[in-house]
């Protein structure tokens, strides 16, 4: 299926100091709308469309109770300390601002940290989210999200929409949660798409690739337009959301390593997911076992969605087998954090782990 989508792309020209003088960071922002035409094979939702939250509750209980297979920012240092571009894909429940939330920048902005180390970041709102094109909640899914990322990556590698910095010599895919699934699937489809990959809030182990039971138990999924008509009345019933701030906390956070005010911020700024994203998220292709680029997987130690709150023994050994050809592989069960890795009190240390790994591999 060939589809055309429009992604809103704010392009930021970032003036950053060298890594040893990383802060303060100055930023200048421009915006783009990027029309993207992609071809993808999409799942067709064959059941009756939801009418009430009771329909959703029954559906989510069914798919989690048995074995079922089921507009962008470019941020570039004004002083070109490094020339690697990180292409960042956010997860479910967030917009691209996950990477740069309107919170304490020193504590919670991966964007500010990374540009302070001289990296460029291209982040974008996924299809159906933020300023990007809205489609039916029975249409937006893994396959078209993967096709969009692949097309955007081609544009970046060609030197387009990168703030005038030209063709980057290296591109690294960066994902969180569903964004990690999108990134690894795009890489599996085309090993040449990136030179390295950073998977956060993720677990590359088949039976846990997307733990829908974690969403069911923690998220209390509801129809978004019924849950909050003032915000989402324009969305069809294929768009879903968690019930309230407490279910948000149960899904994304872990006490005591978070600020309740940040959890409330996440609740206030959350975005709906789609039923077809939930269904297709575990239908990924075979992992990119032949990929030779540096690879890091980092999840919160108490990630509920992927590890059922215990990632310590679930990352390194499966990951090493999956990425056995990687030039360098690292798995991190990040201490104290839950699934929303960047929203915990020690998030800045996870940012450092990421850029230290990249720097140690020549990026």
C-alpha positions in Angstrom: 0.0 0.0 0.0 1.4 3.4 -1.0 0.5 6.2 1.4 1.3 9.9 1.6 1.8 11.6 4.9 2.9 15.0 6.1 5.2 15.3 9.0 5.9 18.6 10.7 9.6 19.1 11.2 10.9 21.9 13.3 14.6 22.2 12.4 16.8 23.6 15.1 20.2 25.1 14.5 22.0 24.5 17.7 25.1 26.3 18.9 26.9 24.0 21.3 30.2 24.2 23.0 32.7 21.3 22.8 32.0 18.3 25.0 34.3 19.4 27.8 32.4 22.7 27.8 29.0 21.3 27.1 26.7 23.8 28.9 25.2 26.3 28.5 23.5 25.3 25.2 22.0 27.9 22.9 19.3 26.9 20.4 17.7 28.5 17.3 14.6 26.8 15.9 13.1 26.6 12.4 10.1 24.4 11.2 9.5 22.2 8.2 6.5 20.2 7.0 8.0 17.1 5.3 5.7 15.2 2.9 6.5 11.5 3.0 5.2 8.9 0.5 5.8 5.4 1.7 4.9 1.8 0.7 4.0 -0.6 3.5 2.0 -3.8 4.0 -0.5 -2.9 6.7 -2.6 -5.0 9.1 -6.3 -4.6 8.5 -8.4 -4.5 11.7 -11.0 -7.1 11.0 -13.1 -6.9 14.2 -16.0 -4.4 14.7 -14.8 -1.0 15.7 -15.0 -0.1 19.4 -18.1 1.7 20.7 -17.4 1.7 24.4 -14.7 1.2 27.0 -16.2 -2.2 27.7 -15.3 -3.2 24.1 -11.7 -2.1 24.7 -11.4 -3.9 28.0 -12.6 -7.2 26.5 -10.3 -6.8 23.5 -7.2 -6.0 25.5 -7.9 -8.8 27.9 -8.2 -11.2 25.0 -4.9 -10.3 23.3 -3.0 -10.4 26.6 -4.4 -13.6 28.0 -3.2 -16.1 25.4 -0.3 -16.6 23.0 -1.2 -14.3 20.1 1.3 -13.4 17.3 0.1 -10.7 16.4 6.6 16.7 12.8 10.4 16.4 13.6 13.2 18.5 15.0 16.8 18.6 13.6 19.2 19.8 16.2 22.7 20.5 15.1 25.7 22.1 16.9 26.7 25.4 15.4 30.3 24.4 16.1 30.7 21.0 14.5 32.3 19.1 17.3 30.9 15.8 16.0 29.1 15.1 12.8 26.9 12.1 13.7 23.1 12.6 13.4 20.9 10.7 15.9 17.5 10.0 14.4 15.2 9.8 17.4 11.8 8.0 17.4 9.6 8.3 20.5 7.3 5.7 22.0 3.6 5.3 22.7 2.0 7.9 24.9 4.6 10.6 23.9 5.4 13.1 21.2 8.9 14.0 20.0 9.1 16.2 23.0 9.9 13.1 25.0 13.5 13.8 24.1 13.3 17.5 25.2 10.4 18.0 27.6 9.4 21.3 29.1 11.0 20.3 32.4 14.4 21.0 34.1 16.6 20.7 31.0 19.7 19.6 33.0 17.8 16.7 34.5 15.4 15.6 31.8 16.5 16.8 28.3 18.4 14.2 26.3 18.4 16.7 23.5 20.3 19.3 25.5 22.7 16.7 26.8 23.5 15.3 23.4 23.9 18.6 21.6 26.2 19.6 24.5 28.4 16.7 23.5 28.3 17.9 19.9 25.8 15.5 18.4 22.9 16.5 16.0 19.4 15.1 16.7 16.6 14.6 14.2 13.4 13.9 16.1 9.9 13.8 14.8 6.3 13.3 15.7 5.2 9.8 14.6 2.2 9.3 12.3 -1.0 10.2 14.2 0.9 12.1 16.9 1.5 15.8 17.5 1.7 18.0 14.4 2.1 15.1 12.0 -0.7 13.7 9.8 -3.7 12.2 11.6 -5.0 9.0 10.3 -7.6 6.5 11.6 -6.6 4.7 14.9 -7.3 1.5 12.9 -4.6 2.4 10.4 -1.5 3.8 12.1 0.7 0.9 13.0 4.2 -0.6 13.0 4.5 -1.2 9.3 3.8 2.4 8.1 5.7 3.9 11.0 8.7 1.8 9.9 8.3 2.9 6.3 8.2 6.5 7.4 11.4 6.2 9.5 13.2 4.6 6.6 12.2 7.4 4.3 13.1 10.1 6.8 16.5 8.4 7.3 17.2 8.5 3.6 16.4 12.2 3.5 18.8 12.9 6.4 21.5 10.7 4.9 21.2 12.7 1.7 21.8 15.9 3.7 18.2 17.2 3.6 16.4 18.8 6.6 19.6 18.8 8.7 19.9 22.5 9.2 22.4 23.1 6.5 25.1 20.9 7.9 25.3 18.7 4.8 25.4 15.0 4.4 26.3 13.4 7.8 29.1 10.8 7.7 27.3 8.7 10.3 23.7 8.1 11.3 22.6 6.4 14.5 19.0 5.3 15.1 17.7 6.1 18.6 14.4 4.8 19.9 12.4 4.6 23.1 9.9 1.8 23.6 7.7 1.5 20.5 10.2 3.8 18.9 12.9 1.2 19.5 10.7 -1.5 17.9 10.2 0.8 14.9 14.0 1.4 14.7 15.1 -2.2 15.0 12.5 -3.3 12.4 13.7 -0.6 10.0 17.2 -1.8 10.5 16.2 -5.5 10.0 14.6 -4.4 6.7 17.7 -2.6 5.6 21.0 -3.1 7.4 22.5 -0.1 5.5 20.1 2.4 7.0 22.2 3.2 10.0 25.8 3.0 11.3 24.7 2.3 14.9 21.6 1.9 17.0 20.5 2.9 20.5 17.5 1.0 21.9 16.0 2.4 25.1 13.0 1.2 27.1 13.3 -2.0 25.1 14.1 -5.7 25.3 15.2 -7.8 22.4 13.9 -11.2 23.5 11.1 -12.8 21.4 8.6 -13.5 24.1 9.0 -10.1 25.6 9.4 -8.0 22.4 6.2 -6.1 23.4 4.7 -7.1 26.7 1.0 -6.4 26.2 0.2 -7.9 29.5 2.2 -5.1 31.1 0.1 -2.5 29.3 -3.2 -4.3 30.3 -2.2 -4.6 34.0 -0.7 -1.1 34.3 -2.5 1.0 31.7 -6.2 0.5 32.2 -6.7 1.2 28.5 -9.7 3.4 27.5 -11.1 5.1 24.3 -9.3 8.4 24.1 -12.2 10.5 22.8 -14.4 9.2 25.7 -11.7 9.5 28.3 -11.0 13.1 27.5 -13.4 14.6 24.9 -12.1 18.1 25.4 -8.7 17.0 24.1 -9.5 14.2 21.7 -13.1 14.3 20.5 -11.8 14.5 16.9 -10.2 11.1 17.1 -11.9 7.9 16.2 -12.4 5.0 18.6 -9.2 3.3 17.4 -7.2 5.8 19.5 -6.7 4.6 23.1 -5.2 6.0 26.2 -4.5 5.0 29.8 -7.1 5.9 32.4 -5.4 8.4 34.7 -2.1 9.6 36.3 -1.9 6.6 38.6 -2.1 4.1 35.7 0.5 6.3 34.0 2.8 5.9 37.0 2.2 2.1 37.2 3.2 1.8 33.5 6.1 4.3 33.2 7.6 5.2 36.6 9.2 3.5 39.6 9.3 4.9 43.1 11.2 6.5 44.7 13.3 7.6 41.7 10.8 10.0 40.2 9.2 13.3 41.0 5.3 13.2 41.3 5.2 16.5 39.5 7.0 15.0 36.5 4.5 12.1 36.5 1.7 14.6 36.4 3.4 16.5 33.6 3.6 13.2 31.7 -0.1 12.6 32.3 -1.0 16.2 31.2 1.0 15.9 27.9 0.3 12.3 27.0 -0.8 11.3 23.6 -3.1 8.4 22.5 -1.8 5.1 21.0 -3.7 3.2 18.4 -5.2 -0.3 18.5 -3.3 -1.3 15.4 0.0 -0.2 17.0 -0.9 -2.3 20.0 -1.6 -5.3 17.8 1.3 -5.0 15.4 4.0 -4.1 17.9 4.9 -7.7 18.5 4.7 -8.6 14.8 8.2 -7.5 14.1 10.5 -9.1 11.5 13.5 -11.2 12.5 16.0 -9.1 14.4 19.0 -7.7 12.4 21.4 -10.4 13.5 23.9 -9.5 10.7 24.1 -5.9 11.7 27.8 -5.0 12.5 27.3 -1.5 13.9 27.7 -0.6 17.6 24.5 -1.4 19.5 23.4 -0.5 23.0 20.2 -1.6 24.7 19.2 0.3 27.9 16.1 -0.2 29.9 15.1 0.8 33.4 15.9 -1.8 36.0 12.2 -1.9 36.9 10.7 -1.5 33.4 7.2 -2.9 33.8 6.1 -3.1 30.2 9.1 -5.1 28.8 10.5 -6.9 31.9 7.6 -7.0 34.3 9.7 -4.9 36.7 13.0 -6.9 36.6 15.3 -6.3 33.7 18.5 -7.3 35.5 18.8 -10.8 33.9 16.9 -10.2 30.7 19.1 -7.8 28.6 22.7 -8.9 28.2 22.6 -12.5 27.3 19.7 -12.5 24.8 21.0 -9.2 23.4 24.5 -10.5 22.8 23.1 -13.4 20.9 20.8 -11.3 18.8 23.5 -8.7 18.0 26.4 -11.2 17.8 28.0 -9.5 14.8 27.9 -6.0 16.3 31.3 -4.3 16.4 30.4 -3.4 20.0 27.5 -4.4 22.1 26.4 -3.1 25.5 23.3 -3.9 27.6 22.3 -1.7 30.6 19.7 -2.4 33.2 19.6 1.2 34.4 19.4 1.4 38.2 16.2 2.5 39.8 14.3 3.5 36.7 11.0 2.3 35.2 9.9 2.3 31.6 9.9 6.1 31.1 13.7 6.2 31.4 14.2 9.9 30.6 11.6 11.0 33.2 13.4 9.6 36.3 15.5 11.6 38.7 18.8 10.0 37.5 17.9 10.3 33.8 21.0 12.5 33.1 23.3 9.5 33.9 21.5 7.4 31.3 22.1 10.2 28.8 25.8 10.1 29.7 25.9 6.3 29.3 24.4 6.7 25.8 26.8 9.3 24.5 29.8 7.7 26.2 29.0 4.5 24.3 28.7 6.4 21.0 31.9 8.3 21.6 33.8 5.1 22.5 32.8 3.7 19.1 34.0 6.7 17.1 30.7 8.6 16.8 
